[in-house]
Amino acid sequence: MATILLAPLQASAQSEPEAASQGELISLVSAVRLALENSPVLKSSSEKITQANAQIRMAYGMLLPFVRAQGSYSRADEEIKFNMGGFADLAQLAMANCATWDEVSMGPRPGLCDQERNTGSGSSSSSARVIQELNNFDASLTIGMSLLNARTFPLIKNIYTGKEMAILAADFTAEQLAFAVAQLYFGAATAQNAVGILTENLATAQRHRELTEIRFKNGVALQNERVRADMSVVQASSSLEQARLALDLVFRSLALLMGRQPDETFRVEDAPATPWQGIEGMVLPADELGRRKDLLMLDKSALIAERSVTDVWMKFVPTLAGAWTFSASSNKGFADRYTQWRAIISLNWSLFEGGTRLAEIDEAKARVRAARYDRDAALLRAQTELEQARSAILTARVDLKTAADIRRLAEENLALVEVQYKAGVAPQTTLIDAQSQQIAARFGELRAGLQLGLAEVSFARAAGRLDSREFR
């Protein structure tokens, strides 16, 4: 960000920005807090935590009984009856064959053949039974539950771990957002200071042009000095305009990140203070990096992978379920009753599936090893990032001290040259060169301060100390 903002300004100078000199002063901590409060990305992350809580309730629902009710109505095109036949019907059927009974082939003659055949209808014959009415109403109620399902337990554990990962992901996203806001804030402070330096530079160029005009009228300055003074004013004005455009861009971006309108006016601190000054000298515990959110998420991923192995083994365990069903119908049917119930205990045990489960176990174990290797690789990257951030802080401190010394010497040189120029001893080119050196030195010090602040923030993030909750 600093390179983008300062690239067109390296040959220019300072003062107070006009637009940024008005409005509310927002500190770095306040800017981060506003961004965290208004970020739609963080709100989305919080909804993922809500989803994880709902998944936990769903998982426990698998262990609790279920109740299901069902009802139906149907109308048939006609009523169907069926005569089941009673004892009298069977006797008449047997006596009908007595005339053709062959004792040699069919055995002894039945005693019914010696009785008088009853041809009457009456009660000796059963009545027809309705097995399908025109209008049929049916209803059922089923209560059941899983009595044994060993896969449920690793599943529930993984859902809890998934919730922990959702929380870590939300915290990690918040840290990334806080880091992005800090970068942009330092960029805004740099742009604000740059506009101030270049405003001052323009005023200096205009005063120099006025002095040149006076010297020209007195016959001391030449015409080309007047042209050079005009060129200095044009260059200073152009640099200031570019700086104001850059300032407007970075302030609009920062406003959007904080959840404000892009045209809203506010100011930032000229020298932002961070809570992490001197953090590079901190002696971190050996397991400090293990507290980084990204590494913790990889730990959780490895844990889920390990449970996936257990889940495959649980497929070898049989499942047991029980259910009780009560049903009612407006049609008695063959059972000659309107209601009935039954209890069911079911056992499901898959003994062999072609060796696919053993292959699944090998695959799950490979995922566990891969997750552990990913975590080790991430730890190495974190250690490298931490050492680079520590080196960046030390380098930035040296650069800042050097830039401050150069700026001090450049200001002393400019003061001497201005005295010499007014006395007519130093030429105009020497004065312009001294002014350019002083402006460049001030920008160098400004950039060095920015780089130091960003390096401290980067070290805090690399060390896992950029806790977004400190800003809320």
N, C-alpha and C positions, 0 to 999 in steps of 0.2 A: 504494500500500500504506500509506504514512504517513497519508494522509487517512482511509482506512478505519479504521486503528487509533486515530487520535487524535481523530476527530470527536466521540465521546462523552466525551472527557476534557478538553476545552479549558478547562473552568471548574474544574478540580480541581488536586491536588498530588503528593509523592515518597516512596521508600525502597527497600529491597532486596526483590526478589520472593522469595516463600517457596519456590515450586516450582522456580524457575530458580536458586536459590542452591545447589542440590545438583546432583550429576552432573558429567560430564566437560565441561571448557571446550573448545569447538570454535571455532577461528579462522575467519575468512572464507576464507582459502586452503584450509584443511582441508575446510570445508563444500563448496566448489566441487569439490575433488578427489573427495570421496566421491560427489557427484552425478554426476560424469563417469564414475566407475568403475562405478556401479550403474544407470545410466540404460538402460532397455530400448530407448529410441529410438536411442541411440548404438550399442548392440549391433546393432540392425537396420541402421544405416548401415554398420557394418563388414561385415555380410553382403552388402550391395550391392557393396562393393569386391571381395569374394570372387567374386560373380557376374560382375563385370567381368573378373576374371582368367580365369575359365572361358570367357567369350566370346572372349577373345584366343586361347586354345588352340583353340576351335572354328573361328575364322577361319583360323588357320594350317592346320587340318586340311583346308580346301578346296584348299590348294596341294599337299598330299601325296597319294601314290597311295592308292587304295582297293582292298581285296580282298574279294570276295564269293563265298561258297560256297552252293550250292543242291543239294538232293537230293529225290527223290520216288520213291514206289512206287505202282503202280497194278495192279489186277487187272481183266482184261476178261472179258466173259461167254463169249467163244469165241475160239479161235485163228483168225487170218485168214491165208490163203496166196494167193499170186498167181503165175501162171505167166508169166514174162516172155517165154518163147519164144527158141529159138536159131536158127542158120542152117538146120538140118534142117527146122525148123517152117516157116520162110519158103519153102524149096524146095518142100515138099509143098503149101503154099498156092498157089504159082505154078502147079505142075503140075496142080492141080485145075481150073484155068481154061483149060488148053491145048485142050480139046475144043471150046470155044466161042470160040477166038481168031480175030478177024477182022483179017487183015493190012492190009486197006484202011483201016479206021478206027483200028486199034490199033497199026499199025506192024509191023515184022518180028517173026516168031515167035521167042520166046526159045529159047536152046539147051537150057534145062532140059526143054522139051517133048519133045526127042528122046531124053532119058534115061529109063531105066526108073524108074518111081515106086517109092519106098521106103515101104512101108506098115508097116515094123516100128517098134517103139517104141525100145528100147535107148538108146544114148548119143547118137543123132542128135538127139534132142529134149531141150530143157532141162527140168530138174526144177523143181517148184513151190517158191517161196521164201516163207518165213514173214515177213510184214510186221507182224504183231501177235501177240505171244505172250500166253499167259494171265497170266503174271506179268512185269511190266516194272519195271526199276530204272533210274533216270536220275540223273545227277549232273553238276554243272558248276562251274567255277572261273573267275571273272572278275577280272582285274587291270587297273585303268585309272587315269587321272589327267587333270586339266585341264592342257593344254599352254599355253593362252593364254586368259585372261579378264581384260580390262583393268579391269573393275569391282571386282576383288578388292582392288586396292591402295588406293583411297580408302576402301573398306569397312574394311580393317584399320586404317588411320590413324584413322578415326572411332571404332573400338572402343577404341584406345589413348586417344583424347581422352575417350571416355566413362568410362574408368577414372579419368582425371584429374578429371573432373567429379564422380565418385562420392567421391573423396578430398576434394575441395573442399566438397562438400555435407556430408560427415561433419564436417569442421572447422567449417563454418558453423553446423551444428546444435549442435556443442559450444560455440561462442561464444555462441549464443543461450541455451543452458542455463546457461552461466556467468553471463551477465547476469541471467537470471531468479533464479538463486540469490543473487546479490549484492543484488538488489532485496529479496528475501524476508529475507535476513540483516539488512539495515539495518532492515527493518520489525520483525524479532524484537528487535534491539537497542533500538529505540525503545519497543516494548511492554514490554521488560524494565525499561528505565529509567522508563517511565511508571508501572509498578507500584510501583517504588521511591519515586517522588515522591509517589504517592497514598497509599502506606503511611505515609510520613512526615506527610502532610497529615492523615490520620486520627488519628495520635498527637497532632498539634498541636491538632486540634479537641477531642480527649478531654481534653487538659491544660487547654485553655481552658474547657471545661465544668466541670472540677473547680475552677478558680479562680473561676468565676462562682458556683458553689455556696458557696464560702467567703465571697465578697463578699456573697452574698445572706443568709447566716446572720449576717454582721456588720452587716446592714442597709444595705449600700452599694449593692448591685445591686437592680434591680427584677425583678418576675416575668417580664416580657416578655424580659428579657435571658437568663433561664434557658431560655425557649422557643427563642430564637434560637440559643443554644448547643447545645440538643438538635437543632435543625434542621441546624446545621452538621455535627454528628456523623453524622446520617442521610445527608446529602448526600455527605460524604466516604466513608462506608462503601459507598454505592451506586456512586460513581465507581470505588472500588477494586475492587468486585466486577466491574463491567463491564471494567475494565482486565485483570483476571485471566482473564476469559473470552476477551478478545481475545488475550492472551498465549498461552493454551492453544491457540487456533486457529492462530496463526501458527507456533508451535513444532511442532504436529502436521504442518502443511503442509511446514515445512522438513525435518522428520524423514523424511517420505515422499519428498521430493525427493532426500534424501541416501541413500535406500535403507534407512532404519531403520524400526523399528516406531513407530507414531504415539504410543504411550504411553511411549516411552523418554525418560528424563530426561537433559537436558544443559543447558549454559549457552552463551551467546554473549558476545562481548566488548562491554562497555558503550560503548566508543568504538572501533568497528572501524577498523583501519588498512588503507589500500589501497595497492597498489604504484604508484598513478597520481597521487599528490599532487603538485601543481604542473605537471601535464601540459598545462594550457591554455597555458602559456608556451612550449611546445615549438614550434620552427620546423620545420614539416613540409616535406620535399622536394616538388617540383611533382608528381611521380608517386606520392606516398605513397598517395593514395586508390585508385590503381589496384591496390594490393595487397589491398584488401578482398576477402573471399571471394566476396561476391555479385557484385562487378564482374568478378572473375576467371572466375566461372562464366558470365557473359554473354559474356566474350571467347571462351570455349570454345564456347558455343552459336553465335556468329558464325562460328567456324572450321568447325564441322560444317556450317553452312549453305553456306559457300563450297565445301566438298568435295561437297556434294550437286549443285552445278552441274557439277563435274568428273565425277561419277557419271553424270549424264545424257549428257554428251558421250561417255563410254566405251561407251554403248549402240550407238554407230555403229561400233564396232570389232568385227570378227568374233570368235567364240569357236572355239577349237580343242581337241579332246579326243581321246585315244587309249585303246584298250582291247584286251586280249588275253583270249580265252575258250577254255577247254579243256572239252570235254564228253565224257561216257562214258555208254553205255546197254547194257543187257543184250540189246537187240534190234538186230540189224544193219540191218534195214530195207532200203531200196532201195540204199543206199550200200555194203552188204555189208561194214561195218566197225563195230567197237564204239566206237571213239574218234575224235575229230576236234578240230581247233583252228582258230581264225581270228583275225586281227588287224584292227582297225578304226581308221581315222582319220576323224573326223567334223568337218566345218566348218559352222558355223551363222552366217549373216550376214543379218540383217534389214535390207534396203535402204530400205524405205519403209513407214511405218505411218500414213499419212494426216495427217502433220504434227503428231502428238501429242507427239513428242519436242521439237520446237521450242517447243511450248506449255509442256512440262515445264521447259525451260531458262528461259523467261521467268518461270515460277512460282518456280523455285529462286533466280533472281537477285532477285526481289522479297522472298523470305525472307531473303536476305543483307542487303538494305537495311533491312528491318524489324529484324533482329537488331542491326545497328549503331545504328539510332535508339533502340532499347530500351536499349542500353548507354550512349548519350549522355544519355538521360533519367535513368537510374539514377545516373550520375555527378553530374548536377545535384542530384538528391535527396540524394546523399551529401555534397556540398559544403554544401547548406543545413542538413543535419542536423549537420554539424561546426560550423558557425558558431553554430547554436542551442545546441549543447552548450557551446561556449566562452562564450557569453553567459550561459548558465545557471550556469556556475561562478563567473563574476565577480559575478553577482547574488547567488548563494548566499553568497559571501564577505562582501559588504556586509551582507546580512541577518544573517549570523552575528555580525559585529562589533556591529551595532545591537542584536541580541537579547542579546548578552553585556553591553552597557552598560545596557540596560533591566533585565536581571536583577540586576545589581549595584546599581542605584539602587533597585529594588524591595525588595531585601534590606535596604538601609540604611533605607529608609522603614519597613519592617516592624519593624526593631529599635527605631527611635525611637518608633513608635506603641505597641509593647509596653511600653516604659518609661513612656510617658505614661498608658497604660491602667492599669498597676499602681499608678501614683501617683494614679489617679482623675481625671486631667485629660482624657484622650481617651475618648469614648463607645465602646460596644461595636461600633456600626456602623462606626466608623472602623477598628477593629481587624480586623473581618471583611473590610472592603474592602481593607485592606493585605495581608491574607493571600491573598485572591483575586488581587490584582495580582502578588504574588510567585510564586504557583503558575503563573499564566498566563505570566509572564516566563520561568520555568524551562522550561515547555513550548515557548515560542517559541524559546528557545536550542536545545532538543533537536531540534525540527523543522528549524531552520536547519542544524544539523550534519548531520542526515540528508540533507537536500536537497543539501548540498555533496558528501557522499560519493557519492550517486547521480549527481550531475552529472559528477563525475570519471570514474565508471565509464561513463557514457553517452558522454563525450568519447573515452575509450579505445576504445569499440566503434565510434564514428563514424570515428575515425582509423585503424581497422584494427589497433589495438594490443592488442585484447583476445584474446590468443592463449591458447587453452585448454591448450596444451602446457606453459605455465608453471605450471599447477596440478597437473600429473601427476608 
